[in-house]
């Protein structure tokens, strides 16, 4: 059996149909794949921040996180959103276990080095895969909130795309980003890019074809592939059977890959 890390964006969690969870449980029951769900929760976080009157801002698609913002982010992610997904899996006949990166030091974090303006935003330093291995051995689907902590007990807000990529790296698992769109659009929201290399992705970022929250997603995917993740794709979770089709190798969504020269460079420097 192989692991597959399934990242559900916060913007899509409330939209995912029951058929998605049925498909997720069916994949597990087939016995070939051990699914691990990692989720965001942007809209739920923004709603809760508004309700409690805590202001927040974004830089390059990532939320600036103060101590006050972090407390609310954890309430939303590790609380309501995480348990909502667990509940949906159970209601479709599966068994799930909600866990955050804080629990047991599952995801050890460090302050991000990319942009200090982001505040308490972190990067994953280490993944304790034993927790995932144990939960899946019990027939459970782990549902991961990306809030994490360092060895000194400081909590960090972790971008869910980056957390999913780090977990996939540690498990050497296929990685599937579940979205509400069919993949990366080439132009005018009409033409889907079904395959894209690292070089092509970086060019699309430079040309502003890829913008906003899609940037950390694809950059996380590239880093994951450079560290051995065998397969990464962006798939529309609102369409029935897309997840199954991805795992069967069908031309669903956008598959990201390293070009030959990029692979040779990674192998040479590993």
C-alpha positions in Angstrom: 0.0 0.0 0.0 1.2 3.5 -0.8 0.3 6.8 0.9 -1.5 9.6 -0.9 -1.6 13.0 0.7 -4.8 14.9 -0.2 -4.8 18.6 0.5 -8.2 20.2 0.7 -8.1 24.0 0.3 -10.0 26.1 2.8 -12.0 27.7 0.1 -13.4 24.3 -1.0 -14.0 22.5 2.3 -17.6 23.8 2.6 -18.3 23.0 -1.1 -17.1 19.4 -1.2 -20.0 17.1 -2.1 -20.7 13.9 -0.2 -19.5 12.0 -3.2 -15.9 13.3 -2.6 -15.9 11.7 0.9 -17.5 8.5 -0.4 -14.7 8.4 -3.0 -12.1 9.0 -0.3 -13.5 6.1 1.8 -13.8 3.8 -1.2 -10.1 4.5 -2.1 -9.1 3.4 1.4 -11.3 0.3 1.3 -9.8 -0.8 -1.9 -6.5 -1.4 -0.1 -4.0 0.1 -2.5 -3.8 3.5 -1.1 -3.6 5.0 2.5 -5.1 8.5 2.3 -4.0 11.3 4.5 -6.0 14.5 4.4 -4.4 17.9 5.1 -6.7 20.9 5.1 -6.7 24.7 5.1 -9.6 26.9 6.3 -9.1 30.4 4.9 -12.8 31.5 4.7 -13.6 30.0 8.2 -10.6 31.8 9.6 -11.6 35.1 8.0 -15.1 34.8 9.2 -14.1 34.1 12.8 -11.5 36.9 12.7 -14.3 39.3 11.6 -16.6 38.0 14.4 -14.1 38.6 17.1 -12.9 41.8 15.6 -9.3 40.9 15.0 -7.8 42.5 11.8 -5.6 40.6 9.4 -3.7 41.1 6.2 -2.0 39.1 3.4 1.4 39.2 1.8 1.9 37.1 -1.4 -1.2 35.0 -0.7 -0.1 34.2 2.9 -1.8 35.5 6.0 0.2 37.8 8.3 0.0 36.1 11.7 0.2 37.9 15.1 -0.3 36.1 18.4 -3.9 37.3 18.4 -4.5 36.1 14.8 -2.8 32.8 15.6 -5.2 32.0 18.4 -8.2 32.5 16.1 -6.6 30.6 13.3 -6.0 27.6 15.6 -9.6 27.7 16.8 -10.9 27.6 13.3 -8.4 25.1 11.8 -7.9 22.6 14.6 -11.4 23.0 15.9 -14.4 23.4 13.6 -12.8 22.8 10.2 -10.9 19.7 11.3 -13.9 18.1 13.0 -16.2 19.0 10.1 -14.0 16.9 7.8 -13.8 14.0 10.3 -17.6 14.1 10.6 -18.1 13.9 6.8 -15.7 10.9 6.5 -17.6 9.1 9.3 -21.0 9.9 7.8 -19.9 8.2 4.5 -18.8 5.0 6.3 -15.2 5.7 7.0 -13.1 6.2 10.2 -11.1 9.3 10.7 -8.8 10.8 13.3 -8.3 14.6 13.6 -4.8 15.7 14.5 -2.9 19.0 14.4 0.8 19.5 13.9 1.0 20.6 17.6 -0.2 17.2 18.9 2.8 15.1 20.1 5.2 17.3 18.1 3.8 15.7 14.9 4.9 18.7 12.8 8.0 20.4 14.2 8.2 24.0 12.9 10.6 26.9 12.6 10.0 30.5 11.7 9.8 31.0 8.0 12.9 32.4 6.3 11.0 33.6 3.3 9.3 36.8 4.6 9.7 38.1 8.2 6.7 40.4 7.6 4.4 37.4 7.9 4.9 37.2 11.7 4.2 33.8 13.3 4.2 31.9 10.1 6.5 28.9 10.0 8.0 26.2 7.8 7.9 22.5 8.6 11.3 21.3 9.9 10.5 17.7 10.7 7.5 15.3 10.3 7.0 12.5 12.9 5.7 10.0 10.4 5.1 7.4 13.1 1.8 9.0 14.0 0.5 8.6 10.5 1.8 5.1 10.2 0.1 4.1 13.5 -3.2 5.8 12.6 -3.4 4.2 9.2 -2.5 0.8 10.6 -5.7 1.1 12.7 -7.8 1.7 9.5 -8.1 5.4 10.3 -7.8 8.3 7.8 -5.7 11.0 9.4 -7.1 14.5 9.0 -4.4 17.1 9.6 -4.7 20.7 10.7 -1.4 22.4 9.8 -1.0 24.5 13.0 2.5 23.5 14.3 5.0 24.2 17.1 8.7 24.4 17.7 10.7 22.6 20.4 10.3 25.6 22.7 6.5 25.5 22.5 6.0 28.4 20.2 3.1 27.8 17.8 3.2 28.8 14.1 0.6 29.2 11.4 1.7 26.9 8.5 0.4 27.3 5.0 -1.6 24.1 4.4 -0.1 23.6 0.9 3.4 23.6 2.4 2.4 21.3 5.2 0.9 18.9 2.8 4.1 18.9 0.7 6.2 18.3 3.8 4.1 15.4 4.9 4.2 13.9 1.3 8.0 14.3 1.3 8.3 12.5 4.6 6.0 9.7 3.5 7.3 9.6 -0.1 3.7 9.8 -1.0 1.8 11.1 -4.1 0.4 14.5 -3.5 -3.0 15.8 -4.7 -4.2 19.3 -4.2 -8.0 19.4 -4.2 -9.3 22.6 -5.6 -12.6 24.1 -6.9 -11.0 24.6 -10.4 -9.9 22.0 -12.9 -6.2 22.9 -12.6 -3.9 25.6 -13.8 -5.5 27.7 -16.6 -3.3 28.8 -19.4 -5.3 31.9 -20.3 -8.7 33.5 -19.8 -9.9 30.6 -17.5 -10.5 28.4 -20.5 -7.5 26.3 -21.4 -6.2 23.8 -18.8 -2.5 23.1 -18.6 -2.6 19.3 -18.1 1.1 19.0 -17.6 3.7 21.5 -16.5 7.4 21.3 -15.7 9.2 23.2 -13.0 10.6 25.5 -15.6 7.2 26.2 -17.1 5.7 26.8 -13.7 8.3 29.4 -12.8 7.7 31.1 -16.2 4.0 31.2 -15.6 4.6 32.8 -12.2 6.8 35.4 -13.8 4.2 36.0 -16.6 1.5 36.4 -13.9 -0.5 33.5 -15.3 -0.1 31.9 -11.8 -1.0 34.5 -9.1 -2.2 34.8 -5.5 -2.8 31.6 -3.4 -1.8 29.4 -6.4 1.8 30.5 -6.0 2.6 28.8 -2.7 0.7 25.8 -3.9 2.9 25.2 -7.0 6.1 26.2 -5.2 5.4 23.7 -2.5 4.7 21.1 -5.2 8.1 21.8 -6.9 10.0 21.6 -3.6 8.2 18.3 -2.8 9.2 16.8 -6.2 12.8 17.9 -5.7 12.7 16.0 -2.4 11.4 12.8 -3.9 7.6 13.1 -4.0 6.7 10.9 -7.0 3.6 12.6 -8.3 1.8 16.0 -7.7 -1.4 17.1 -9.2 -4.1 19.8 -8.8 -7.5 18.3 -9.2 -11.1 19.6 -9.1 -12.8 18.0 -6.0 -16.3 19.1 -7.0 -16.3 16.6 -9.9 -17.2 13.0 -9.2 -14.4 10.4 -9.5 -11.6 12.9 -10.2 -9.6 11.7 -7.2 -9.9 8.1 -8.4 -9.0 9.0 -11.9 -5.9 10.9 -10.7 -4.7 7.8 -8.8 -5.3 5.7 -11.8 -3.0 8.0 -13.9 -5.7 9.6 -16.0 -5.3 13.1 -17.5 -7.2 14.8 -14.8 -6.4 18.4 -13.6 -2.8 19.6 -13.9 0.1 17.2 -13.2 3.4 18.8 -12.3 6.7 17.2 -13.1 10.5 17.9 -13.2 12.0 18.1 -16.6 14.9 15.7 -17.5 17.6 18.3 -16.8 15.9 19.3 -13.6 15.8 15.6 -12.5 19.5 15.2 -13.3 20.3 18.3 -11.3 18.3 17.0 -8.3 20.0 13.6 -8.5 23.4 15.1 -8.8 22.9 17.3 -5.8 21.2 14.7 -3.6 
